[in-house]
Amino acid sequence: MKRLFKAAYLILACCIIASTASLAQQKAPYSLKNKTVKVYVTEKGTDNRLASAGSFNFESKPQPVETEVAVFVDPANTFQNFMGIGGALTDASAETFYKLPKDKQQEILKAYYSKTDGIGYTFGRTNIQSCDFSSDSYSYVKDGDKTLSTFDISHDKKYRIPFIKEVIAAAGGKLTLFVSPWSPPGWMKTNNDVLHGGKLKREFDQSWANFYVKFIKTYEKAGIPIWGLSVQNEPMATQTWESCLYTAEDERDFVKNFLGPTLQKSGLASKKLIVWDHNRDLLYQRASTILEDPQAAKYVWGIGYHWYETWTGAGMNFESERLVHQAFPDKNLVFTEGCAEQFNAAKLDDWSLGEKYGYSIINDLNAGTVAWTDWNVLLDEKGGPNHVGNFCFAPVHADTQTGKITYTNSYYYIGHFSKFIKPGAKRIASSASRDKLLTTAYLNPDGKIAVVVMNKSDDKIDYMLWIKGKAAKVSSNPHSIATLVVE
């Protein structure tokens, strides 16, 4: 009997010790003691661009009333981790960059990638072979070379590889970069054309899987680390530029039988594989078809998506993102591309450019997205170069004739997220009591909270930032975006 009591005592003691240790490891509740709110704003009709709007103190506010406007933030309720924000380092961006004087090149690098003097981009994308934002169509292999013995990236060594290296250096020596193909070589496709859609011929499944490996290893040998890859850019779009079609079943089977195993056998299993890489409207159908197959899903890190579903009248379907995140919580959502189409130099100062970015980013992050990637980081005075005339807007445009740099308001809108929300931050609960205010919030690794509040309305809105019984009074001007940093 004594032995039983002794054993029971030891078990109880161990439980108490373990429970005490567990409680000790738990973080203390978030405290606002000695903290203030610093506000940074970008506002229509003013010169304010990521400008300081002052510092505000918290006061006791146990219970707001319904007539008061508030943004409620709760650091105790956390969601997904944040990886970063960035843009695509295309041939077009690189070519435009090297047509500029050295001082303008350095200005652009600092504006995008400096953590102190810029907006702190940490994420990026680049193309495998040519895309529409290349000056011409090109391939890394000669026609009919199934073994890829002629694989050569000399084309990229003129502009794109040096540009990416400069970007990495400007970002402090590290950039999370993923790569995407727009099309296999034309001879691998059913239409024998690198343009105009077509599908990958089944006899080239393995050669094309090997192609990704060749590209990643060759780029890394050239000094450019690759974090991940997507299977195919816009696999449901027949374009006048480089494109290739995959049904959900096609992509699932290619990942399961060829690309996934080939990455593993080639020592590239750590590379993050992203499927879909197209619009939100078909996001759930695509994700479910691929991820409900365990043999395909085991190779997939995440699901990429774009915002161009507005072309079909679908609108920005954020519910598709939420549903995918809920159904497949072990996979990651990544915004892989978006831009304002149909470039018009007269609209470079159009406020709607930035508001579309703010509206998308807030809703995408709140739906579970872990990283957000803009399209071209830089384009010229025509919205190119682009070999099929598909000219678009970028956050930054450069006049290659005069050297003038134009920062559209989308650059500043993106900066309200990328400058203040750091990689490794965790999204926390944030809710506005009025639908005219959009908000998202993050707890950064250094303990600072970044709350983004966007006002698309024509009204000035006075509100309070409310956190755990304390509030700071702030104003939101019409058509503005603000980042509130609690520190």
Secondary structure as UniProt FT lines:
FT   HELIX           2..25
FT   TURN            33..34
FT   STRAND          36..43
FT   TURN            44..45
FT   STRAND          51..57
FT   STRAND          59..60
FT   TURN            66..67
FT   STRAND          70..81
FT   STRAND          84..88
FT   HELIX           91..97
FT   TURN            98..99
FT   HELIX           102..113
FT   TURN            115..117
FT   STRAND          123..128
FT   TURN            132..133
FT   TURN            143..144
FT   TURN            146..147
FT   TURN            149..150
FT   HELIX           154..158
FT   HELIX           160..170
FT   TURN            171..172
FT   STRAND          176..181
FT   HELIX           186..188
FT   TURN            190..191
FT   HELIX           202..204
FT   HELIX           205..221
FT   TURN            222..223
FT   STRAND          228..230
FT   TURN            235..236
FT   HELIX           248..254
FT   HELIX           255..259
FT   HELIX           260..265
FT   TURN            266..267
FT   TURN            269..270
FT   STRAND          272..279
FT   HELIX           280..282
FT   HELIX           283..291
FT   HELIX           294..297
FT   TURN            298..299
FT   STRAND          302..306
FT   HELIX           308..312
FT   HELIX           318..327
FT   TURN            329..330
FT   STRAND          332..337
FT   HELIX           345..347
FT   TURN            348..349
FT   HELIX           351..366
FT   TURN            367..368
FT   STRAND          369..376
FT   STRAND          379..380
FT   TURN            381..382
FT   TURN            387..388
FT   STRAND          396..398
FT   TURN            400..402
FT   STRAND          405..407
FT   HELIX           409..418
FT   TURN            419..420
FT   TURN            423..424
FT   STRAND          426..432
FT   TURN            435..436
FT   STRAND          437..443
FT   TURN            445..446
FT   STRAND          449..455
FT   STRAND          461..467
FT   TURN            468..469
FT   STRAND          470..476
FT   STRAND          480..486
//
